[in-house]
Amino acid sequence: MSNVKPYAVGIDMGGTNTVMGIVDTRGKVVATESVKTKDYPVFQDMIEAIATTLRKLMGNVGGPQVIAGIGIGAPNANYYSGNIEFAPNLPWKGVLPLGEALYDALGIPVAVTNDANAAAIGEMTYGIAKGMRDFIVITLGTGVGSGIVINGELVYGHDGFAGELGHTRVHNGDRMCGCGRKGCLETYCSATGVARTAREFLTARDCDSLLRKLDPDKITSKDVFDAAQQGDELSKEIFEYTGRIMGEAFADFVAFSAPEAIILFGGLAKAGDLLFNPIVEAMEANLLDMWKGKIKVLPSGLASGDAAVLGASALAWKAK
Amino acid sequence: MSNVKPYAVGIDMGGTNTVMGIVDTRGKVVATESVKTKDYPVFQDMIEAIATTLRKLMGNVGGPQVIAGIGIGAPNANYYSGNIEFAPNLPWKGVLPLGEALYDALGIPVAVTNDANAAAIGEMTYGIAKGMRDFIVITLGTGVGSGIVINGELVYGHDGFAGELGHTRVHNGDRMCGCGRKGCLETYCSATGVARTAREFLTARDCDSLLRKLDPDKITSKDVFDAAQQGDELSKEIFEYTGRIMGEAFADFVAFSAPEAIILFGGLAKAGDLLFNPIVEAMEANLLDMWKGKIKVLPSGLASGDAAVLGASALAWKAK
């Protein structure tokens, strides 16, 4: 058993922070540290910063020789190539050899995937999807991402970019999306989409609302949630609207891969019944009869602070 | 090598005919026969008719001992259970133990799947998808079916019913579907959907058209194709309309599984440029930038008479 390495590294690279963690085989984060992504406008400097931080963290548990691998979840990262490709929310432009650069710096096997896929692997390995072979994770953040698992395997597609469900079009949707197209799911159902709906509703109506006390340009999905919790009718309606659009989209996703569950991940997923009730209602109304009452919609089963790091670390065990 | 059985049986069960074929390892149909499905209102009689016909066919090539297995593609058939479940277009109601009944009758391993999945397996084994690990087959017939292959494996989903892409909703679609929902892809893009568009266009406009010579209630997609081939403008427009809706839907399918190709199967797929040009144009206009120019849209690579039997037979080699 001396060959079995008891730890893996998980890295969650985001536009603001890059969080690194050392995780044991049971999914316990035993050490963690982070650096500010934006402090490193030169990509190679970021790699050095990660390597330096990891050397320190690994030193705490017994050095690189006890590390099975490094898994990284990053926006627009490609599993096949190990590259980040044209990520709009990271400081570096073009195609960046993330996996290769980190392997060169540390000599430990590295596996790369996008952040939503890392979340799906995390749910399958340590979270609410343990034991499931067919499910979809939807990440609700600045955008809407997705990680799809079929037959127990993550779906990468022929080019490594599968699972862009945030960029499927919603029924009758016409909002402009950052991708240049119209009506994408993420223009309605991301955290920023919820804030956009709030601004639209506030302009279109003249009803009272707690949200009117806020600067409309600065309203966040959290503000809408807080107001809804206090009984604000307009805010509750914003969640109903968001949930209905999501539920209709979910019915189409079910027609594709017949998942056992659709799992919501990210800040908005904590909105609970406010969001889940309209999602389930709209999904059920739009499912083919044979699926009615059979598809679960669940919140993430991972502790929010560690979720992305855990997901990335789960990928690390298979890194080569 | 005496254990290697050189033949498989493929069965294509449809609402009208049930075609049986004996296929060799290279995908050559060496013997074929069919019975009329509607002649057997009692399910067990149908099983007996298939068994009797197969005994005769198998006798021609060396008897049951040279047959590796039987594969059946049938509407609403479930790979996991081997049952046909609530098929609206077959003479028998409820849940029918197709795989079990045929195994009991013949003692040869049987594998069951739905007709669109059989087509996908056929394309992968003998057709245009040979060597592809990620593709989608769309069957265009009375309805629209689909067989999805990811990582070289057919997608069955958690319950065996995945791949109902004909029942995803098209953008702004509102036609009533036989499934009880509105705006399903198959209400626009099946052969019957094309005929429905023809009737709608003929009613809504007063332009000249070759189609006006026909009884509107009896117009078929073949009539529209023939008229378009003769230069009929309205008929060409019907294909453009159908293709645009299909192309928009395909862009969403690509966002799900990033397939290398989408393959069209069935009579309508023979419409050639009339249908493929507007499909590709609309798909490209709706794809995320990273996929533009990279996803193939292809016609089936299987000879039409044998396609469904070949697809079912391909499943038979793995039957247990």
Chai-1 contact restraints between the chains, C-beta under 6 A:
chainA,res_idxA,chainB,res_idxB,connection_type,confidence,min_distance_angstrom,max_distance_angstrom,comment,restraint_id
A,D134,B,G157,contact,1.0,0.0,6.0,A-B,restraint_1
A,D134,B,H158,contact,1.0,0.0,6.0,A-B,restraint_2
A,I150,B,I150,contact,1.0,0.0,6.0,A-B,restraint_3
A,I150,B,V155,contact,1.0,0.0,6.0,A-B,restraint_4
A,N151,B,E153,contact,1.0,0.0,6.0,A-B,restraint_5
A,E153,B,N151,contact,1.0,0.0,6.0,A-B,restraint_6
A,V155,B,I150,contact,1.0,0.0,6.0,A-B,restraint_7
A,V155,B,S257,contact,1.0,0.0,6.0,A-B,restraint_8
A,G157,B,D134,contact,1.0,0.0,6.0,A-B,restraint_9
A,G157,B,S257,contact,1.0,0.0,6.0,A-B,restraint_10
A,G157,B,A258,contact,1.0,0.0,6.0,A-B,restraint_11
A,H158,B,D134,contact,1.0,0.0,6.0,A-B,restraint_12
A,H158,B,A258,contact,1.0,0.0,6.0,A-B,restraint_13
A,H158,B,E260,contact,1.0,0.0,6.0,A-B,restraint_14
A,D159,B,A258,contact,1.0,0.0,6.0,A-B,restraint_15
A,F161,B,A258,contact,1.0,0.0,6.0,A-B,restraint_16
A,A162,B,S257,contact,1.0,0.0,6.0,A-B,restraint_17
A,A162,B,A258,contact,1.0,0.0,6.0,A-B,restraint_18
A,E164,B,A255,contact,1.0,0.0,6.0,A-B,restraint_19
A,H167,B,A255,contact,1.0,0.0,6.0,A-B,restraint_20
A,H167,B,L288,contact,1.0,0.0,6.0,A-B,restraint_21
A,T168,B,D252,contact,1.0,0.0,6.0,A-B,restraint_22
A,T168,B,A255,contact,1.0,0.0,6.0,A-B,restraint_23
A,R169,B,H171,contact,1.0,0.0,6.0,A-B,restraint_24
A,H171,B,R169,contact,1.0,0.0,6.0,A-B,restraint_25
A,N172,B,N172,contact,1.0,0.0,6.0,A-B,restraint_26
A,C179,B,L288,contact,1.0,0.0,6.0,A-B,restraint_27
A,D252,B,T168,contact,1.0,0.0,6.0,A-B,restraint_28
A,A255,B,E164,contact,1.0,0.0,6.0,A-B,restraint_29
A,A255,B,H167,contact,1.0,0.0,6.0,A-B,restraint_30
A,A255,B,T168,contact,1.0,0.0,6.0,A-B,restraint_31
A,F256,B,F256,contact,1.0,0.0,6.0,A-B,restraint_32
A,S257,B,V155,contact,1.0,0.0,6.0,A-B,restraint_33
A,S257,B,G157,contact,1.0,0.0,6.0,A-B,restraint_34
A,S257,B,A162,contact,1.0,0.0,6.0,A-B,restraint_35
A,A258,B,G157,contact,1.0,0.0,6.0,A-B,restraint_36
A,A258,B,H158,contact,1.0,0.0,6.0,A-B,restraint_37
A,A258,B,D159,contact,1.0,0.0,6.0,A-B,restraint_38
A,A258,B,F161,contact,1.0,0.0,6.0,A-B,restraint_39
A,A258,B,A162,contact,1.0,0.0,6.0,A-B,restraint_40
A,E260,B,H158,contact,1.0,0.0,6.0,A-B,restraint_41
A,L288,B,H167,contact,1.0,0.0,6.0,A-B,restraint_42
A,L288,B,C179,contact,1.0,0.0,6.0,A-B,restraint_43
A,M290,B,F161,contact,1.0,0.0,6.0,A-B,restraint_44
